[in-house]
Amino acid sequence: MLVGLTLLTLATRSLPGIGFGPVAPLAAGLLGAFYGLAAGLVWRGLPPGRALSTLASLLYVVRPPLAAQVRAAMRDPAFVAHFAR
């Protein structure tokens, strides 16, 4: 995320009206850390991972077809069973 933000900043530096403030790298880093934590907990099958995965999937609410696929995958018996061990 930080590399992408850096490239985007460099690419849009000379364009008027498009800019990133000093909080943008912090926000990108925190978002990346959140997704990394959620992925690690899901990978290990820990119960908080399922909750964080649900929170992370809220990003897809604005795209109903994709959100439906994500919710279906999270209701899949194999996904649910992964946390039952």
Residue pairs with C-beta under 8 A, 6 or more apart in sequence:
1 28
1 29
1 31
1 32
2 25
2 28
2 29
2 32
4 28
5 20
5 24
5 25
5 28
8 20
9 20
9 24
12 18
12 19
12 20
34 52
34 56
35 56
37 52
38 49
38 52
38 53
38 55
38 56
40 49
41 48
41 49
41 52
41 53
42 49
42 50
42 52
42 53
42 82
43 49
45 82
45 83
45 85
46 83
47 83
49 83
50 74
50 83
53 74
54 74
57 67
57 70
57 71
57 74
60 66
60 67
60 70
61 67
73 79
